[in-house]
Amino acid sequence: MTQLIETEAWVLHPGMSAQAEPAHLVKENFVLPSRRERDILVEPLFGCWEANMGHALERLPIDVCKQRKEAKVVVGNAGVVRILDTYSQNARLKPGQICMLLSAAWPSGHRAAWPDNFARAAHGYDAPGTVGLLAKQTWIPEPQLLPISENSRLSLPEWAAFSLRYVTAWANWKLAHGTYRLMQDEREDPQPRLLAWGGGVSLGIAELARDAGYRCAMLASGQERLALLKKQGLKALDRQPFKDLDFNPKRYQQDTEYKMRYLTAEKAFCELIQEWSEGKGAAIAIDLIGEPVFRATLKVLGWPGVISTAGWKEGMNISLNRALECMAYHQHLHTHYARPREAMEAMQYAETKHWKPSLDQKIYAWDQLPELVEDYRKGQTGYFPIFSVNPV
């Protein structure tokens, strides 16, 4: 029986009321749960702050502590770790190896078919009993660790950013591209157009589409992000002129002034995309925002077209007219992270093509986690906010 391990962690406690009140991370000593079969003891080196971590602190759409029925939770599911102990002489991995974390968690009953599994939950978020990377030490099931080559072309912080966002991008792009090509082959549309909303995942997808010969445009706010998109060979579209493109169905019905502002912004947005796409609309639209931009995105989607998402940022629930979508041959795709073999494919492509995240200059130290949280809430981080946990 493995001795219980106590470690330092940034901990999330459950809310005290029925209302969703923002949480705060608390640094304290944390006792790891008992080791389960196939668990490996690791120490995180670098992590990347993800949207699901922000959702956890906002307690929206769920209070993860209450959902998991646990008194405290340690979040964090994107990063790289160093193996401390495998508890097996015949393990695939060895102490001292550095690995990328697979961000998804699979129920134990599904592990027999692990290589072909779809993600069921997120490690260090809604998967019960998991301890995320905001702990100095943690347990990770052996199948969720992919070794990083000592001669890798990517740095460890880059792999930390890659582990969730770019793996998600790879899986979503494969499905979106494959679906579009089932409708329009290379002879029918030799240079399709891809339009992207969102953050690091959308950027990763746009880069893959660029490499596949697509004309790509992405919306962003702030000069630094717009400059990065241009540097990556993408058409950078400034979000600021369309700040009123923020659809809320209730306000749309009840607030005439809001409705007029929204329709003005929507008209300008549609005209811009029609000009960029030469009147064809987007062959593929990547929308990781949700309800605020979904309506406008459908209006600029070509016939046929694909609208694809791998999550949400500002609105989970959407409505659409199924008859119109059928007539327009619009394919609506939804993915959740990736399967392990897709993560391996993404890593191989990254090494071969030097496909990697463009990191922020600042890496937040362990004791600066509250500062990172505040910067993220204010929108003052780049696409990939990196933090360090243990010395390399």
N, C-alpha and C positions, 0 to 999 in steps of 0.2 A: 504493500500500500504506500502510495507516494505521500510524503509529508506535506502538509499545507504550507503554501508559500505566501508571504506577505510582501507587497511591493508598493511603491508610490504611484499614485494615479490621480488624474483629474476626473472627478466623479460627478455624475448627474443624479440628483435625488428626485423623488416623485413630487408632483404638485400637491399643494395642500387644499385646493378648492376644485370645484367642478368646472370652473372657468379655465381656459387655456392661458396661463400666465407664463411669460418668458422665464426660463431657468438660467442659472448661473453654474459654471463649473466650479467645483470645490476641490482643492488639492488636499489629499489625505492618504493615509495608509489604507491599503485595500487587500483583503485576503482573497486569493484566487480560489475559485471553486475546485473541487476534487478533480483530478485528472481523469479524463475519459479515454476509452480505447482509441488509439491512433493519435492522441494529442501529443504535440511536441512543445517543449518549453523554448520560448524565443524571447529576445529583447528587441523591440522596435528601434530602428535607427532614424528613419525619416518617415513622416506621414504627410498626407495632403488633405487639407480641410475640404470636405465635400458638402454638397447641398443637404444630404440626409442628416449630417451633423447639425446643420443650421435648423432643419426641421425638428430635430430632437430637442434643441434648446428652446425653440418656439413652442414646443409641445403641440405642433400641428403637422399632420392631421391626428396624431395620437400622442399620448404621454407614454413613452416607451417603457418607463418603469412600471406603470400600471398595466400596460399591455403584456409585459413579460412576467408580471406578478413578482417583481424583485424589488428589494428595498433600495438598491442603488445600482446604477448601470455605468459602465465605462464604454464610451462610443469610440469610433474611429475604424474605418475599414478600407483605407487606401494607404499603401506604404510598402516599405522594405524592412526586413527583419534579419537578425542574425540568430542562428540556431545555437542554443545552449545545451540542450540534452534531448536525445531522441528516445531514451529509455528502451533501446533495442540495439543489439549488435548487428542486426541484419537490415537496418533501415536504409531506405533509398537515399536519405539525406544524412549528413554528418555534422557534428558540432563544429562551429566556426563558419559554415557555409552561409552565404547571404542570399536571401530569396525574396521574390516579389509575392505579396499576398494576393490571393484570389478573393475578391471582396464579397462574393456570395457565400451563403451557408446552405448546406444540404442536409435535410433530416437524416438521421442515422439509418432509417429504413431504406433509403434510396442509394446508399453509398456503394452497394454491390455493383450498380450500373453507373458508377461515378463519371467515367469519361464522356458519357452522352447525356448527362443530366442538364436540365434547365434549372436556373436559379430559383429557389423557393423563398429565400429570405436573405437579408443582408447581415453579414457578420458585424458584430459591434453596433448593431442597430436594433432590428426587430427579432433577430434570432435568439431565442431564450438560452441563457447560460453562457453566451459568448462574451468575451472580454476584449474590447477593442484596443486600438494602438495608443490611446491616451493613458497607457500604463507602462511602467518601466520594464515589466515582464508580463507575459501572458501565454496562454495555451492557444495553439493553432492546430487544427487537424492536419495531419501530414499531406492529404491530397490537395489542400488549399495553398501549398507552398510550391512555387516554381523557381528553380535555381537561376541565379543571374551569373552569366559567364564572367570570369575574372578579367577577360579581355573585351568586355562589352564596350560598344561605341557610345552607350548612354551612361550618364553619371547616376549615382544612387538617388539623388533628389529627383532626377528626371524619371527614373523608374517608379519612384513613389507617386508622382503625378500620373504616370502612365497606367498604374495598376487598376484604377477604376475608370477614369474618364476615357482613356484611349482604348482600353479593352472593350468598354461599352460601345465606343465609336466603331470599332472594327466589326462587331457583331451586327449592329444596326445598319451599317453601310452595306455589308454583304447582302442582307435581306432587301434593303431598299433598291440597291443597284440591280440585284437579280430579278426583283419583281418588275422593275421598269423595263428591263431587257426582255422579259417574257411578252411585254406588250409592244415594244418598239425595238427592233434589232438595230445593229450598227448601220445598215444600209438605209433604214427609214429615218434614223436620227443619229447622225455621226458625231454630233457634239451637243449632248443634252445640257440643260441648264439646272443647276442646283442652287436653291436659296435656303439660307440657314438662319435660325434664331437660336439664341442660347449662349452657353459658355464654352467650357473646355471640350465637352463631348461634341458639340456642334462644330467647333473648330477642327477637331480631329477628323470628323466625317468630311468636312469641306476639303481638307488636305488630301484625303484619300480620293475624293471625287476629282480633284484637280489632277492627281497623278493618273487617273483613269481617263483623262481627256475631256472632262466636263468643264463648262464655263460656270464659275462659282461666284456667288455673292453672299455676303454675310452682314447682318446688322449688328452694330455695336455702339456703345456710348463712350465718350472720352477719347482724347487725342492719342493716348498711348495704345489703347486697344485698336483704334482705327489704323494707326501706323503699323502695328503688328500684322493686321490682316493684309495690308498692302505688301509688306515684306514677304508674306507667305504666298504671294501671287494671287490673292483673292480680290474681288471687287468689294471695297469697303463702303458700306452704306451707313451714313450717320443716323442713329436712332433719334437724335434730339428734335429734328423738325417734325417728328411724328409722336411727340410725347403724349398727345391726346389719343393715340391709338391704344386704348386701354379699355376693352369692351367689358361692360358689366351689365348683364341682361336686365337686372332690376332697375338700375339707374337709367338705362336706355328707355325703359317704358315710362318712368315717372318724372324724369328731369329733362325738360325740353332743351335747356341751355347746354347741358352735358351732351345730349344727343346730337345737337348741331355741331359742337366741337368735334365729337367723335367722327361724324360723317365727313366733315371737312378733312380731317387727318386721314381717314380711310381712302377718300378719293385721291388725295395727293400721293399716298403710298401706292395705290393701284396704278396710277399713271407712271410713277417712277419705275415700277417693276415691269410694266408693259413696255416702256422704252428700253430698259436694260435687256429684256428678253426678245426684243423685236416683235412684240405682239403675240408671242407664243405662250407666254406664261412659264412658270417653273415646271420642269419635268419631275423634279423631286423637291419637296419642301421638308426641311428638318425643323420641327417645332418642339423645343424643350421648355417653352414658356408655359403654354396652356391657354386657358380661357381668354385672357386679355388680347391675344393676337390670333387666335384660331380662326375666327370669322374672316378677318382680312386675309389670312394666309390661304384659305380655301378660295377666295375670290381671285387670287393671282396664280392658282395652280392650273397647269395646262390640262388639255384633254387629249390623250389620257395623262394621268399623273399619279404620283405617289406622295402621300404625306406621312411622315414617319416620326415617331417619338420613342424615347427610352426613359421618360420620366416627366416631371412637371416641376415648375418653380413657383408659379403664382396662381394656378388654378387647375384643380384636378378634373372638374366636371365640365363637359362640353355638350352641346346639342347640335344636330345637323338634320338636314332633309335627306332621307335615305334615297328617295326617288331621284332627286337631282344628282346625288353622288353616283348612283348607278348609271344614269345616262351619260355622265361625264367620264366614266371609267376611272373614278378616283379610288385608289387602293389605300386604305388606312392601316398602317403597320404599328405594332406596339412590341417592344422588346424590353427585357429586364436583365441588365448586365450581359452575361455571356456564358456559354458553356466552357468548361475547362479546355477542351481542344481548340476552341476559338481563341482563348487567351494565349495558348501556345502559338497558334498561327500569327496572332498579332505581334508577339514578341519576336518571332522569326522575321516578319516583315520589317519590324523596327530596326533590327540589326542589319538587314540586307539593304534597305532603302534609307537608313538613317532617319526614319520617321519618329519624331520625338516632340514632347511638349516644349513650348517656349516659356521658360520659367520666369517668375518675378525675380528681381535682384535680391530682395530680402528673404532670408530664411529665419523664421521666428524661433527663438530659443525656447526650451522647455518652460521656463518661468514666464515667457511672454505669451502664453496661450490666451489669457484673457484679452490681451491687446489684439491678437489675431481675430478673436471672436468679434470684438468691437469694430475693427476695420472691415471685416466681412459684412457685418450688418449695415455699415454705412456705404458699402459698395466701393471701398477704397483699396481692395486687393486686385490683383490681376486674375487671369484665368486659372492659375494654379498656385494657391497659397500653401507654401511648404513650411513645415515645422520639424525641428529636430527633437529627439527623445533621449537617445544615448549616444555617447561618443563613438565614432567609427573606429 
